[in-house]
Amino acid sequence: MDFIELGRIKAQRETPEPIKFAWPVVLLPELFATPQHLAILLGYLTTIGWEAYVPDLRHAIGDASRLAKFNFNDLIALATEAIEAIGREVVVIGHGVGGLAALKLGEHRSVKASVAFAPLIPGFRTPLAGGIANRIAMMLGRPINPPRGRALFELIADAEPFAREGLIKAMVPDSGALATDVISGAIDFTASAPPRPRLIVAGESDIFAPFDQASAFAESIGASIVKIAGRGHWLIAGRAIERGIHQAQRFLVRALGQDLLLLYPEEWKNESEK
């Protein structure tokens, strides 16, 4: 594992041996989450042969006053800066608001494809940013806090029991402006050029991004969608991750073709038939 700088953005880079895929993946986290919350997803991807980058966009934002005003366009601009600093074409994979950003970044010339695990849905008032205190904070332009109580339990229910306490402790306040953009639907998915292949992996029981909402959203932007039965929002760990990664891998191989795989011909045949 290496820690590098992508311009002004600090990033974690994992390089497997051997690398099996022609393009690296860039991972983006959910609201209130940090690169630490992507550790299991990162480990899983590198184990199967993906070179991966996890940019620490939060560190590049700066102090709390800047964080409170950090909106969705700012998120896309900062993620784009990281991608362009890599200097290669990439696949973007995100969770929650990071998944929504991954879908938007599918319009960028350097993004070969994007996969969104449980993306937040534009125009849907997600309970992730719910509660009176957070609503007041959003109106006042202040950072918002992670959910509590039942909503917090639902958020991490699919994570391994032994990991839940650590996930909760690692959560941090996040941008009220970013949450407001999502809830208000103030996100434009219209692009002058056709987007690259995009996939939504959605949990059947996700209260933060309900499957019916995710399905309608996928149709509106021309993305593919797959359902993970019996699972909620935290699809990047626990029993959900294996099924989610399988669906993502299958989609990417079919969408990007043989050029994706740095394998011998017989290995390509086996991979494409999975």
C-alpha positions as CSV (number, residue, x, y, z in Angstrom):
1,M,0.0,0.0,0.0
2,D,1.3,3.5,-0.9
3,F,0.2,6.9,0.1
4,I,0.7,9.4,-2.8
5,E,-0.4,12.8,-3.8
6,L,-2.7,13.4,-6.8
7,G,-1.9,17.1,-7.2
8,R,-3.1,18.6,-3.9
9,I,-5.1,15.5,-3.0
10,K,-3.7,12.9,-0.8
11,A,-4.6,9.3,-1.9
12,Q,-4.1,5.7,-0.9
13,R,-3.0,3.4,-3.7
14,E,-3.1,-0.4,-3.7
15,T,-1.2,-2.3,-6.4
16,P,-1.9,-6.1,-6.5
17,E,0.6,-8.6,-7.9
18,P,-0.3,-9.4,-10.6
19,I,-2.5,-6.6,-11.9
20,K,-5.2,-8.3,-13.9
21,F,-7.1,-5.3,-15.3
22,A,-6.0,-2.6,-17.7
23,W,-7.5,0.3,-15.9
24,P,-7.4,1.2,-12.2
25,V,-10.4,1.9,-10.0
26,V,-11.0,5.1,-8.1
27,L,-13.2,4.6,-4.9
28,L,-15.5,7.3,-3.5
29,P,-17.2,7.1,-0.1
30,E,-20.7,7.8,1.3
31,L,-21.8,10.9,3.3
32,F,-20.2,10.9,6.8
33,A,-17.7,8.3,5.6
34,T,-13.9,8.4,5.1
35,P,-11.4,6.3,3.2
36,Q,-11.3,4.1,6.2
37,H,-14.9,3.0,5.5
38,L,-13.8,1.8,2.0
39,A,-11.1,-0.6,3.4
40,I,-13.0,-3.8,3.0
41,L,-14.1,-2.9,-0.6
42,L,-10.5,-1.8,-1.4
43,G,-9.1,-5.1,-0.1
44,Y,-11.6,-7.1,-2.0
45,L,-10.9,-5.4,-5.3
46,T,-7.2,-5.6,-5.0
47,T,-7.4,-9.3,-4.0
48,I,-9.0,-10.0,-7.3
49,G,-6.5,-8.0,-9.3
50,W,-7.6,-4.4,-9.5
51,E,-5.1,-1.5,-9.0
52,A,-7.1,1.0,-6.8
53,Y,-6.9,4.6,-5.7
54,V,-8.8,6.1,-2.7
55,P,-8.5,9.9,-2.8
56,D,-9.0,11.7,0.5
57,L,-11.2,14.4,-0.9
58,R,-12.3,15.5,2.6
59,H,-8.7,16.4,3.5
60,A,-8.5,18.6,0.4
61,I,-11.7,20.5,1.3
62,G,-10.1,22.0,4.4
63,D,-11.8,23.3,7.6
64,A,-15.4,23.0,8.8
65,S,-16.5,26.3,7.3
66,R,-15.4,25.2,3.8
67,L,-16.9,21.7,4.4
68,A,-20.4,23.2,5.2
69,K,-20.5,24.9,1.8
70,F,-19.0,22.0,-0.2
71,N,-21.7,21.1,-2.8
72,F,-22.2,18.3,-5.4
73,N,-20.5,20.3,-8.1
74,D,-17.5,20.8,-5.8
75,L,-17.4,17.1,-5.2
76,I,-17.3,16.3,-8.9
77,A,-14.6,19.0,-9.5
78,L,-12.4,17.6,-6.8
79,A,-12.9,14.0,-7.9
80,T,-12.2,15.0,-11.5
81,E,-8.9,16.7,-10.3
82,A,-7.8,13.4,-8.7
83,I,-8.7,11.4,-11.8
84,E,-6.8,13.7,-14.1
85,A,-3.8,13.6,-11.8
86,I,-3.7,9.9,-12.2
87,G,-3.2,10.5,-15.9
88,R,-4.8,7.4,-17.1
89,E,-8.3,6.2,-17.9
90,V,-10.1,4.8,-14.9
91,V,-13.2,3.0,-13.6
92,V,-15.0,4.8,-10.8
93,I,-16.7,3.0,-8.0
94,G,-18.6,4.8,-5.3
95,H,-21.0,4.2,-2.3
96,G,-23.9,6.4,-1.5
97,V,-23.2,10.0,-2.5
98,G,-19.9,8.6,-3.8
99,G,-21.9,6.3,-6.0
100,L,-24.0,9.2,-7.3
101,A,-20.7,11.1,-8.0
102,A,-19.4,8.0,-9.8
103,L,-22.4,8.0,-12.1
104,K,-22.0,11.7,-12.9
105,L,-18.3,11.1,-13.5
106,G,-19.3,8.6,-16.2
107,E,-19.6,11.7,-18.4
108,H,-15.9,12.4,-18.1
109,R,-13.6,11.5,-21.0
110,S,-11.1,9.6,-18.7
111,V,-13.8,7.4,-17.1
112,K,-14.2,4.1,-18.9
113,A,-17.2,3.0,-16.7
114,S,-18.7,3.7,-13.3
115,V,-20.4,1.5,-10.7
116,A,-22.6,2.9,-7.9
117,F,-23.3,0.9,-4.8
118,A,-26.5,2.1,-3.2
119,P,-26.3,5.6,-4.7
120,L,-28.3,8.4,-3.1
121,I,-31.2,9.3,-5.3
122,P,-31.6,13.0,-6.5
123,G,-34.9,14.4,-5.3
124,F,-35.4,11.8,-2.5
125,R,-35.3,13.0,1.1
126,T,-33.0,10.3,2.4
127,P,-33.1,9.5,6.1
128,L,-29.3,9.5,6.0
129,A,-29.4,13.3,6.4
130,G,-32.7,13.3,8.4
131,G,-33.6,14.7,11.8
132,I,-34.5,18.2,12.9
133,A,-31.0,19.2,13.9
134,N,-29.7,18.3,10.5
135,R,-32.5,20.1,8.7
136,I,-31.7,23.3,10.7
137,A,-28.0,22.9,10.0
138,M,-28.7,22.6,6.3
139,M,-30.8,25.8,6.4
140,L,-28.1,27.6,8.3
141,G,-25.3,26.4,6.0
142,R,-23.6,24.3,8.7
143,P,-22.1,20.7,8.6
144,I,-24.5,17.9,9.4
145,N,-24.0,14.9,11.6
146,P,-24.3,11.2,11.0
147,P,-27.6,9.5,11.8
148,R,-28.4,8.1,15.3
149,G,-30.6,5.5,16.8
150,R,-32.7,3.3,14.4
151,A,-31.4,5.1,11.3
152,L,-27.8,4.4,12.3
153,F,-28.6,0.7,12.9
154,E,-30.2,0.5,9.5
155,L,-27.2,2.1,7.9
156,I,-24.6,-0.4,9.0
157,A,-26.9,-3.4,9.5
158,D,-25.2,-5.3,6.6
159,A,-21.7,-4.8,8.0
160,E,-20.0,-7.6,10.0
161,P,-21.1,-7.3,13.7
162,F,-17.5,-7.0,14.9
163,A,-16.9,-4.1,12.5
164,R,-19.9,-2.0,13.4
165,E,-18.5,-0.2,16.4
166,G,-15.4,0.9,14.4
167,L,-17.5,2.1,11.5
168,I,-19.6,4.2,13.8
169,K,-16.6,5.8,15.6
170,A,-15.0,6.6,12.2
171,M,-18.0,8.6,10.9
172,V,-17.6,12.3,10.7
173,P,-19.7,15.4,10.1
174,D,-20.4,16.2,6.5
175,S,-21.5,18.9,4.1
176,G,-25.0,20.2,4.5
177,A,-24.8,21.8,1.1
178,L,-24.0,18.4,-0.5
179,A,-26.9,16.8,1.2
180,T,-29.2,19.6,0.1
181,D,-28.2,19.2,-3.5
182,V,-29.1,15.6,-3.4
183,I,-32.4,16.0,-1.6
184,S,-33.5,18.9,-3.8
185,G,-32.5,17.0,-7.0
186,A,-30.3,19.9,-8.1
187,I,-28.0,17.5,-10.0
188,D,-27.8,17.6,-13.8
189,F,-27.1,14.3,-15.6
190,T,-27.4,15.9,-19.1
191,A,-24.1,15.7,-21.0
192,S,-23.1,16.7,-24.6
193,A,-21.4,13.4,-25.1
194,P,-22.9,9.9,-24.4
195,P,-21.9,8.6,-21.0
196,R,-19.7,5.5,-20.5
197,P,-21.3,2.3,-19.2
198,R,-22.9,2.8,-15.7
199,L,-24.2,0.3,-13.2
200,I,-26.3,0.8,-10.0
201,V,-26.0,-2.0,-7.4
202,A,-29.0,-1.5,-5.1
203,G,-30.1,-3.2,-1.9
204,E,-33.6,-4.6,-1.9
205,S,-34.2,-3.3,1.7
206,D,-32.4,0.0,1.5
207,I,-34.3,2.7,3.3
208,F,-31.7,5.4,2.4
209,A,-32.0,4.8,-1.3
210,P,-35.1,2.6,-1.9
211,F,-34.9,0.2,-4.8
212,D,-38.0,1.5,-6.6
213,Q,-36.5,5.0,-6.5
214,A,-33.1,3.7,-7.6
215,S,-34.7,1.8,-10.5
216,A,-36.5,4.9,-11.7
217,F,-33.4,6.9,-11.4
218,A,-31.4,4.3,-13.4
219,E,-33.9,4.4,-16.2
220,S,-33.8,8.2,-16.3
221,I,-30.0,8.3,-16.9
222,G,-29.7,5.1,-19.0
223,A,-27.9,3.1,-16.4
224,S,-28.1,-0.6,-15.7
225,I,-29.3,-1.8,-12.3
226,V,-29.1,-5.0,-10.3
227,K,-30.8,-5.9,-7.0
228,I,-29.1,-7.4,-4.0
229,A,-31.9,-9.4,-2.4
230,G,-32.5,-9.0,1.3
231,R,-29.8,-6.3,1.8
232,G,-29.8,-2.7,2.8
233,H,-27.5,0.3,2.2
234,W,-24.1,-0.9,3.4
235,L,-23.3,-3.0,0.4
236,I,-19.5,-2.6,0.7
237,A,-19.0,-5.1,3.5
238,G,-20.5,-8.2,5.1
239,R,-22.4,-10.7,3.1
240,A,-23.5,-8.2,0.6
241,I,-20.1,-7.3,-0.8
242,E,-19.3,-10.6,-2.5
243,R,-22.6,-10.5,-4.4
244,G,-22.2,-6.8,-5.2
245,I,-18.6,-7.2,-6.5
246,H,-19.6,-10.2,-8.6
247,Q,-22.4,-8.2,-10.3
248,A,-20.0,-5.2,-10.8
249,Q,-17.2,-7.4,-12.2
250,R,-19.6,-9.2,-14.5
251,F,-21.0,-5.9,-15.8
252,L,-17.5,-4.4,-16.4
253,V,-16.2,-7.4,-18.3
254,R,-19.2,-7.4,-20.5
255,A,-19.3,-3.6,-21.0
256,L,-15.6,-3.0,-21.6
257,G,-14.7,-6.2,-23.3
258,Q,-11.4,-8.0,-23.7
259,D,-9.3,-4.8,-23.5
260,L,-10.2,-4.7,-19.8
261,L,-8.4,-7.9,-18.9
262,L,-4.6,-8.3,-18.8
263,L,-4.9,-12.1,-19.1
264,Y,-4.0,-14.9,-21.5
265,P,-6.7,-15.8,-24.0
266,E,-7.9,-18.9,-22.0
267,E,-8.2,-16.8,-18.9
268,W,-10.2,-14.2,-20.8
269,K,-12.6,-16.9,-22.0
270,N,-13.1,-18.2,-18.4
271,E,-13.6,-14.6,-17.0
272,S,-16.1,-13.6,-19.7
273,E,-18.2,-16.7,-19.1
274,K,-18.7,-16.0,-15.4
